[in-house]
Amino acid sequence: MNALQKAVAKLTAKDKKLVTETIEKITKRSFRVRKGDFRILYYLKDNNEPMIIAIERRSEDTYKKF
C-alpha cells in the first residue's frame, strides 16, 4: 500500500467519497484542488494524466512540505 492509499484509507466514508469524486474530476488544473477541508496536490503528466502527490487535510502546514 503506497502513501496515497494509506491517506485515503484513514478517511471516513463521507470524506473518501468526496476525495474520490474530486480526483475523478481533475483534468486540466496545474497543481492543487480545494474541496472542503481537503487539498489534493498533483501535477499533470505530459499526456494530461494527473499524478497525485498528496491528499492532505487543510492546515497552515499543508503546502510547506512541497
VMD Tcl script that builds the backbone (N, CA, C; Angstrom):
set m [mol new atoms 198]
animate dup $m
set s [atomselect $m all]
$s set {name element resname resid chain x y z} {
  {N N MET 1 A 0.857 -1.175 0.000}
  {CA C MET 1 A 0.000 0.000 0.000}
  {C C MET 1 A 0.898 1.232 0.000}
  {N N ASN 2 A 0.679 2.129 -0.975}
  {CA C ASN 2 A 1.504 3.335 -1.034}
  {C C ASN 2 A 0.935 4.425 -0.120}
  {N N ALA 3 A 1.632 5.540 -0.033}
  {CA C ALA 3 A 1.255 6.616 0.885}
  {C C ALA 3 A -0.121 7.192 0.570}
  {N N LEU 4 A -0.460 7.303 -0.711}
  {CA C LEU 4 A -1.775 7.842 -1.061}
  {C C LEU 4 A -2.895 6.895 -0.669}
  {N N GLN 5 A -2.685 5.619 -0.874}
  {CA C GLN 5 A -3.688 4.632 -0.475}
  {C C GLN 5 A -3.873 4.652 1.037}
  {N N LYS 6 A -2.790 4.814 1.777}
  {CA C LYS 6 A -2.883 4.890 3.235}
  {C C LYS 6 A -3.652 6.134 3.670}
  {N N ALA 7 A -3.382 7.255 2.992}
  {CA C ALA 7 A -4.071 8.501 3.335}
  {C C ALA 7 A -5.568 8.362 3.112}
  {N N VAL 8 A -5.965 7.764 2.012}
  {CA C VAL 8 A -7.382 7.580 1.717}
  {C C VAL 8 A -8.007 6.576 2.683}
  {N N ALA 9 A -7.271 5.539 3.030}
  {CA C ALA 9 A -7.797 4.514 3.941}
  {C C ALA 9 A -8.136 5.085 5.317}
  {N N LYS 10 A -7.464 6.142 5.734}
  {CA C LYS 10 A -7.695 6.742 7.047}
  {C C LYS 10 A -8.936 7.636 7.081}
  {N N LEU 11 A -9.497 7.964 5.924}
  {CA C LEU 11 A -10.627 8.883 5.857}
  {C C LEU 11 A -11.937 8.191 6.216}
  {N N THR 12 A -12.895 9.006 6.629}
  {CA C THR 12 A -14.236 8.479 6.860}
  {C C THR 12 A -14.869 8.153 5.512}
  {N N ALA 13 A -15.930 7.405 5.500}
  {CA C ALA 13 A -16.602 7.042 4.246}
  {C C ALA 13 A -17.051 8.290 3.489}
  {N N LYS 14 A -17.574 9.263 4.216}
  {CA C LYS 14 A -18.027 10.518 3.595}
  {C C LYS 14 A -16.852 11.243 2.948}
  {N N ASP 15 A -15.730 11.332 3.663}
  {CA C ASP 15 A -14.548 12.014 3.132}
  {C C ASP 15 A -13.940 11.245 1.960}
  {N N LYS 16 A -13.943 9.915 2.020}
  {CA C LYS 16 A -13.440 9.105 0.906}
  {C C LYS 16 A -14.222 9.402 -0.364}
  {N N LYS 17 A -15.550 9.487 -0.227}
  {CA C LYS 17 A -16.390 9.771 -1.387}
  {C C LYS 17 A -16.067 11.145 -1.951}
  {N N LEU 18 A -15.928 12.129 -1.097}
  {CA C LEU 18 A -15.616 13.493 -1.507}
  {C C LEU 18 A -14.279 13.541 -2.251}
  {N N VAL 19 A -13.265 12.923 -1.669}
  {CA C VAL 19 A -11.931 12.921 -2.270}
  {C C VAL 19 A -11.942 12.150 -3.590}
  {N N THR 20 A -12.580 11.007 -3.619}
  {CA C THR 20 A -12.633 10.198 -4.836}
  {C C THR 20 A -13.334 10.944 -5.963}
  {N N GLU 21 A -14.459 11.582 -5.671}
  {CA C GLU 21 A -15.173 12.353 -6.687}
  {C C GLU 21 A -14.323 13.495 -7.218}
  {N N THR 22 A -13.606 14.158 -6.328}
  {CA C THR 22 A -12.766 15.275 -6.742}
  {C C THR 22 A -11.622 14.805 -7.624}
  {N N ILE 23 A -10.986 13.710 -7.265}
  {CA C ILE 23 A -9.893 13.173 -8.073}
  {C C ILE 23 A -10.392 12.821 -9.472}
  {N N GLU 24 A -11.581 12.264 -9.544}
  {CA C GLU 24 A -12.142 11.900 -10.843}
  {C C GLU 24 A -12.399 13.124 -11.720}
  {N N LYS 25 A -12.685 14.269 -11.116}
  {CA C LYS 25 A -12.980 15.478 -11.873}
  {C C LYS 25 A -11.728 16.257 -12.287}
  {N N ILE 26 A -10.587 15.926 -11.715}
  {CA C ILE 26 A -9.352 16.641 -12.044}
  {C C ILE 26 A -8.993 16.351 -13.494}
  {N N THR 27 A -8.842 17.394 -14.282}
  {CA C THR 27 A -8.415 17.166 -15.661}
  {C C THR 27 A -7.342 18.147 -16.097}
  {N N LYS 28 A -7.619 19.434 -16.041}
  {CA C LYS 28 A -6.674 20.391 -16.600}
  {C C LYS 28 A -6.324 21.512 -15.626}
  {N N ARG 29 A -5.999 21.175 -14.434}
  {CA C ARG 29 A -5.535 22.165 -13.461}
  {C C ARG 29 A -4.051 21.938 -13.247}
  {N N SER 30 A -3.380 22.933 -12.728}
  {CA C SER 30 A -1.928 22.839 -12.694}
  {C C SER 30 A -1.327 22.241 -11.433}
  {N N PHE 31 A -1.905 22.443 -10.256}
  {CA C PHE 31 A -1.203 21.973 -9.054}
  {C C PHE 31 A -2.092 21.508 -7.921}
  {N N ARG 32 A -3.202 22.158 -7.647}
  {CA C ARG 32 A -3.984 21.780 -6.471}
  {C C ARG 32 A -5.475 21.992 -6.703}
  {N N VAL 33 A -6.263 21.345 -5.896}
  {CA C VAL 33 A -7.714 21.474 -5.933}
  {C C VAL 33 A -8.188 21.638 -4.502}
  {N N ARG 34 A -9.102 22.544 -4.277}
  {CA C ARG 34 A -9.692 22.718 -2.950}
  {C C ARG 34 A -11.058 22.065 -2.953}
  {N N LYS 35 A -11.289 21.238 -1.977}
  {CA C LYS 35 A -12.591 20.599 -1.835}
  {C C LYS 35 A -12.838 20.397 -0.353}
  {N N GLY 36 A -13.712 21.198 0.207}
  {CA C GLY 36 A -13.981 21.101 1.634}
  {C C GLY 36 A -12.713 21.365 2.432}
  {N N ASP 37 A -12.428 20.496 3.386}
  {CA C ASP 37 A -11.248 20.647 4.227}
  {C C ASP 37 A -10.033 19.928 3.659}
  {N N PHE 38 A -10.130 19.417 2.443}
  {CA C PHE 38 A -9.029 18.656 1.865}
  {C C PHE 38 A -8.348 19.413 0.749}
  {N N ARG 39 A -7.072 19.141 0.596}
  {CA C ARG 39 A -6.291 19.659 -0.507}
  {C C ARG 39 A -5.685 18.462 -1.207}
  {N N ILE 40 A -5.892 18.390 -2.503}
  {CA C ILE 40 A -5.333 17.309 -3.308}
  {C C ILE 40 A -4.269 17.948 -4.184}
  {N N LEU 41 A -3.018 17.604 -3.915}
  {CA C LEU 41 A -1.913 18.189 -4.654}
  {C C LEU 41 A -1.490 17.225 -5.746}
  {N N TYR 42 A -1.306 17.755 -6.943}
  {CA C TYR 42 A -0.969 16.906 -8.076}
  {C C TYR 42 A -0.312 17.730 -9.162}
  {N N TYR 43 A 0.199 17.056 -10.170}
  {CA C TYR 43 A 0.656 17.720 -11.384}
  {C C TYR 43 A 0.182 16.898 -12.561}
  {N N LEU 44 A 0.177 17.508 -13.721}
  {CA C LEU 44 A -0.252 16.803 -14.922}
  {C C LEU 44 A 0.972 16.269 -15.655}
  {N N LYS 45 A 0.915 15.005 -16.011}
  {CA C LYS 45 A 1.975 14.400 -16.812}
  {C C LYS 45 A 1.848 14.925 -18.241}
  {N N ASP 46 A 2.797 14.577 -19.089}
  {CA C ASP 46 A 2.785 15.036 -20.480}
  {C C ASP 46 A 1.503 14.680 -21.212}
  {N N ASN 47 A 0.885 13.579 -20.861}
  {CA C ASN 47 A -0.349 13.149 -21.526}
  {C C ASN 47 A -1.605 13.678 -20.822}
  {N N ASN 48 A -1.447 14.722 -19.981}
  {CA C ASN 48 A -2.535 15.341 -19.207}
  {C C ASN 48 A -3.159 14.415 -18.182}
  {N N GLU 49 A -2.486 13.321 -17.871}
  {CA C GLU 49 A -2.956 12.431 -16.816}
  {C C GLU 49 A -2.476 12.989 -15.478}
  {N N PRO 50 A -3.371 13.136 -14.495}
  {CA C PRO 50 A -2.935 13.692 -13.207}
  {C C PRO 50 A -2.100 12.691 -12.405}
  {N N MET 51 A -1.048 13.183 -11.786}
  {CA C MET 51 A -0.208 12.396 -10.883}
  {C C MET 51 A -0.433 12.966 -9.490}
  {N N ILE 52 A -1.143 12.228 -8.637}
  {CA C ILE 52 A -1.472 12.693 -7.290}
  {C C ILE 52 A -0.213 12.648 -6.429}
  {N N ILE 53 A 0.099 13.768 -5.796}
  {CA C ILE 53 A 1.260 13.861 -4.919}
  {C C ILE 53 A 0.852 13.613 -3.472}
  {N N ALA 54 A -0.263 14.227 -3.061}
  {CA C ALA 54 A -0.687 14.090 -1.674}
  {C C ALA 54 A -2.164 14.438 -1.524}
  {N N ILE 55 A -2.762 13.884 -0.500}
  {CA C ILE 55 A -4.113 14.241 -0.076}
  {C C ILE 55 A -3.967 14.641 1.377}
  {N N GLU 56 A -4.211 15.911 1.657}
  {CA C GLU 56 A -3.971 16.439 2.995}
  {C C GLU 56 A -5.208 17.169 3.505}
  {N N ARG 57 A -5.444 17.058 4.794}
  {CA C ARG 57 A -6.469 17.885 5.417}
  {C C ARG 57 A -5.889 19.293 5.498}
  {N N ARG 58 A -6.690 20.286 5.207}
  {CA C ARG 58 A -6.221 21.661 5.163}
  {C C ARG 58 A -5.678 22.119 6.517}
  {N N SER 59 A -4.508 22.739 6.464}
  {CA C SER 59 A -3.913 23.359 7.648}
  {C C SER 59 A -2.904 24.395 7.163}
  {N N GLU 60 A -2.331 25.125 8.089}
  {CA C GLU 60 A -1.319 26.106 7.702}
  {C C GLU 60 A -0.057 25.435 7.190}
  {N N ASP 61 A 0.142 24.175 7.520}
  {CA C ASP 61 A 1.354 23.455 7.119}
  {C C ASP 61 A 1.171 22.613 5.861}
  {N N THR 62 A -0.002 22.607 5.271}
  {CA C THR 62 A -0.296 21.731 4.139}
  {C C THR 62 A 0.730 21.847 3.026}
  {N N TYR 63 A 1.112 23.052 2.650}
  {CA C TYR 63 A 1.972 23.236 1.485}
  {C C TYR 63 A 3.450 23.358 1.838}
  {N N LYS 64 A 3.795 23.390 3.102}
  {CA C LYS 64 A 5.194 23.589 3.495}
  {C C LYS 64 A 6.089 22.433 3.065}
  {N N LYS 65 A 5.543 21.223 2.950}
  {CA C LYS 65 A 6.331 20.060 2.546}
  {C C LYS 65 A 6.663 20.066 1.067}
  {N N PHE 66 A 5.896 20.849 0.301}
  {CA C PHE 66 A 6.010 20.766 -1.150}
  {C C PHE 66 A 6.621 22.005 -1.667}
}
mol reanalyze $m
mol bondsrecalc $m
mol representation Tube
mol addrep $m
